[in-house]
Amino acid sequence: MTDKRGPEYLDERLTGTESNPSLRKRRLFTGHDLRASTIGWEIAIPLFAGPFLGFMLDRRLDSGVRWTIILLVVGLIAAIAAVIKYLQYEFYLMKKELKANEEKGIKKVWRNYDDEE
């Protein structure tokens, strides 16, 4: 068996062939995986940047802790909104995938852990 290397075989290595579907390579990360990894930053940045900016404003304006608390609440609301937006998008993708599978005739069976002995 010859080892096929080089750019002329790239398409065959990525998509596989009908005679040998095991040649198909999966991508390491998909857009879905990368989106899931960024949700942590979407929570952390508003939660830390808001109070930090508020602290800096309070020091400059000599206003006690007013801006720190206001921007902490704004950051908390922004973080919650990011999580809600992410969950809505994930549910949309799940419904879209289920609908596509139903059209293809693929039925997904969910495992019921409560009934197992």
Residue frames as qw, qx, qy, qz and C-alpha x, y, z in Angstrom:
[[0.000, 0.890, 0.457, 0.000, 0.00, 0.00, 0.00],
 [0.425, 0.347, -0.016, 0.836, 1.39, 3.38, -0.95],
 [0.221, -0.615, -0.441, 0.615, 1.21, 6.30, 1.41],
 [0.262, 0.702, 0.398, 0.529, -0.59, 9.12, -0.37],
 [0.332, -0.633, -0.215, 0.666, 0.76, 12.51, 0.65],
 [0.231, 0.010, 0.341, 0.911, 0.72, 15.92, -0.87],
 [0.298, 0.298, 0.193, -0.886, -1.86, 18.51, -1.82],
 [0.431, 0.094, -0.635, -0.635, -3.27, 16.45, -4.69],
 [0.448, -0.237, -0.862, -0.009, -4.66, 13.98, -2.15],
 [0.051, -0.037, 0.484, -0.873, -5.92, 16.55, 0.35],
 [0.601, -0.059, -0.120, -0.788, -9.55, 16.40, -0.78],
 [0.751, -0.034, -0.641, -0.157, -9.54, 12.61, -0.60],
 [0.392, 0.007, -0.721, 0.571, -8.07, 12.69, 2.91],
 [0.194, -0.027, 0.344, -0.918, -10.60, 15.21, 4.18],
 [0.675, 0.056, -0.050, -0.734, -13.74, 13.73, 2.65],
 [0.601, -0.096, 0.788, -0.092, -12.85, 10.06, 2.34],
 [0.300, 0.222, -0.693, -0.617, -13.65, 7.90, -0.61],
 [0.827, -0.063, -0.078, -0.553, -16.51, 5.59, -1.35],
 [0.825, 0.152, -0.541, 0.065, -14.17, 2.62, -1.31],
 [0.583, -0.105, -0.555, 0.584, -12.52, 3.66, 1.96],
 [0.237, -0.842, -0.228, -0.429, -14.63, 5.95, 4.17],
 [0.723, -0.573, -0.174, 0.343, -12.17, 5.53, 7.05],
 [0.537, 0.214, 0.051, 0.815, -9.91, 8.03, 5.32],
 [0.134, -0.814, -0.262, -0.500, -12.28, 10.76, 6.39],
 [0.404, -0.020, -0.497, 0.768, -10.76, 13.00, 9.04],
 [0.237, -0.841, -0.487, -0.009, -12.83, 14.88, 11.57],
 [0.156, 0.730, -0.156, 0.647, -12.06, 18.47, 12.31],
 [0.412, -0.037, -0.666, 0.620, -10.51, 18.97, 15.72],
 [0.054, 0.422, 0.482, -0.766, -12.72, 21.91, 16.64],
 [0.143, 0.590, 0.652, 0.454, -15.94, 23.01, 15.05],
 [0.068, -0.476, -0.036, -0.876, -17.64, 26.38, 15.27],
 [0.688, -0.565, -0.324, -0.320, -19.95, 24.89, 17.88],
 [0.790, -0.280, -0.319, 0.442, -17.01, 23.92, 20.10],
 [0.370, 0.190, -0.106, 0.903, -15.41, 27.32, 19.79],
 [0.326, -0.571, -0.197, -0.727, -18.68, 29.06, 20.62],
 [0.779, -0.528, -0.335, -0.043, -19.04, 26.95, 23.76],
 [0.697, -0.138, -0.252, 0.657, -15.53, 27.88, 24.86],
 [0.161, 0.358, 0.005, 0.920, -16.18, 31.61, 24.51],
 [0.464, -0.691, -0.421, -0.360, -19.21, 31.63, 26.79],
 [0.677, -0.465, -0.316, 0.476, -16.88, 31.73, 29.80],
 [0.345, 0.004, 0.043, 0.938, -15.29, 34.92, 28.51],
 [0.189, -0.516, -0.408, -0.729, -18.72, 36.39, 27.82],
 [0.610, -0.687, -0.394, -0.034, -19.54, 35.88, 31.49],
 [0.685, -0.362, -0.181, 0.606, -16.18, 36.82, 33.02],
 [0.342, 0.256, 0.123, 0.896, -15.42, 40.03, 31.13],
 [0.253, -0.664, -0.245, -0.659, -18.60, 41.94, 32.09],
 [0.721, -0.619, -0.310, 0.024, -18.45, 40.66, 35.67],
 [0.682, -0.349, -0.069, 0.639, -14.89, 41.88, 36.19],
 [0.329, 0.297, 0.222, 0.869, -14.67, 44.84, 33.81],
 [0.249, -0.761, -0.388, -0.457, -17.80, 46.54, 35.15],
 [0.613, -0.756, -0.170, 0.158, -16.72, 46.75, 38.79],
 [0.653, -0.157, 0.099, 0.734, -13.15, 47.60, 37.80],
 [0.178, 0.481, 0.302, 0.804, -14.32, 50.48, 35.63],
 [0.415, -0.797, -0.333, -0.285, -16.71, 51.53, 38.40],
 [0.707, -0.534, -0.125, 0.447, -13.86, 51.47, 40.92],
 [0.485, 0.079, 0.174, 0.853, -11.74, 53.67, 38.68],
 [0.076, -0.649, -0.349, -0.671, -14.63, 56.10, 38.21],
 [0.581, -0.754, -0.307, -0.008, -15.30, 56.19, 41.95],
 [0.661, -0.350, -0.036, 0.663, -11.67, 57.02, 42.67],
 [0.312, 0.253, 0.267, 0.876, -11.59, 59.74, 40.04],
 [0.238, -0.602, -0.339, -0.683, -14.97, 61.29, 40.96],
 [0.046, 0.126, -0.696, 0.705, -14.70, 60.59, 44.72],
 [0.604, -0.193, -0.215, -0.743, -18.21, 59.13, 44.75],
 [0.665, -0.282, 0.568, -0.393, -17.86, 56.31, 47.27],
 [0.335, -0.074, 0.920, 0.191, -18.92, 52.95, 45.77],
 [0.561, 0.511, 0.248, -0.602, -21.81, 54.22, 43.64],
 [0.554, 0.580, -0.434, -0.410, -20.31, 53.48, 40.19],
 [0.010, 0.310, -0.950, 0.033, -18.79, 50.20, 41.33],
 [0.410, 0.223, 0.801, -0.375, -22.19, 48.84, 42.35],
 [0.583, 0.594, 0.072, -0.550, -23.99, 50.27, 39.31],
 [0.456, 0.575, -0.606, -0.308, -21.50, 48.76, 36.87],
 [0.166, -0.169, 0.959, -0.154, -21.43, 45.49, 38.79],
 [0.555, 0.386, 0.591, -0.441, -25.20, 45.19, 38.28],
 [0.558, 0.665, -0.210, -0.449, -24.85, 46.15, 34.61],
 [0.177, 0.484, -0.847, -0.131, -22.10, 43.51, 34.19],
 [0.349, 0.036, 0.892, -0.285, -24.24, 40.89, 35.92],
 [0.623, 0.537, 0.316, -0.472, -27.19, 41.66, 33.64],
 [0.449, 0.663, -0.484, -0.352, -24.92, 41.52, 30.58],
 [0.034, -0.323, 0.946, -0.019, -23.51, 38.14, 31.67],
 [0.488, 0.251, 0.753, -0.364, -26.99, 36.70, 32.27],
 [0.596, 0.644, 0.020, -0.479, -28.14, 38.02, 28.89],
 [0.271, 0.574, -0.729, -0.256, -25.14, 36.36, 27.19],
 [0.218, -0.086, 0.961, -0.145, -25.96, 33.00, 28.82],
 [0.555, 0.455, 0.528, -0.454, -29.64, 33.26, 27.85],
 [0.505, 0.684, -0.278, -0.447, -28.73, 34.18, 24.28],
 [0.099, 0.435, -0.886, -0.126, -26.30, 31.25, 24.10],
 [0.359, 0.107, 0.888, -0.268, -28.90, 28.79, 25.46],
 [0.597, 0.575, 0.249, -0.501, -31.54, 30.01, 23.02],
 [0.416, 0.641, -0.540, -0.353, -29.12, 29.51, 20.14],
 [0.072, -0.264, 0.961, -0.039, -28.20, 26.02, 21.36],
 [0.497, 0.309, 0.717, -0.379, -31.87, 25.00, 21.63],
 [0.561, 0.660, -0.084, -0.493, -32.46, 26.39, 18.13],
 [0.267, 0.530, -0.773, -0.225, -29.61, 24.26, 16.77],
 [0.263, -0.052, 0.941, -0.207, -30.88, 21.17, 18.61],
 [0.586, 0.475, 0.467, -0.461, -34.38, 21.59, 17.18],
 [0.485, 0.679, -0.352, -0.424, -32.96, 22.18, 13.72],
 [0.077, 0.397, -0.911, -0.080, -30.84, 19.00, 13.96],
 [0.409, 0.153, 0.840, -0.322, -33.78, 16.94, 15.23],
 [0.601, 0.597, 0.187, -0.498, -35.98, 18.19, 12.40],
 [0.385, 0.622, -0.603, -0.320, -33.29, 17.37, 9.82],
 [0.096, -0.217, 0.969, -0.075, -32.89, 13.88, 11.30],
 [0.537, 0.337, 0.638, -0.437, -36.66, 13.31, 11.23],
 [0.580, 0.649, -0.141, -0.472, -36.75, 14.27, 7.56],
 [0.289, 0.508, -0.797, -0.150, -33.99, 11.72, 6.88],
 [0.863, -0.165, -0.385, -0.283, -35.88, 9.08, 8.85],
 [0.472, 0.190, -0.685, 0.521, -33.37, 8.92, 11.70],
 [0.590, -0.697, -0.231, -0.336, -35.00, 8.51, 15.08],
 [0.214, 0.465, -0.631, 0.583, -32.95, 9.45, 18.13],
 [0.725, -0.478, -0.490, -0.076, -33.66, 7.38, 21.20],
 [0.107, -0.707, 0.404, -0.571, -32.99, 9.11, 24.48],
 [0.513, -0.014, -0.805, 0.298, -31.72, 7.06, 27.35],
 [0.548, -0.664, -0.103, -0.498, -33.94, 7.01, 30.42],
 [0.308, 0.351, -0.737, 0.488, -31.72, 6.72, 33.47],
 [0.494, -0.281, 0.396, -0.721, -34.65, 6.67, 35.90],
 [0.912, 0.023, -0.037, -0.408, -35.98, 3.31, 34.68],
 [0.606, 0.410, -0.668, 0.133, -32.68, 1.43, 34.77],
 [0.847, -0.505, -0.090, -0.139, -32.18, -1.13, 37.51]]
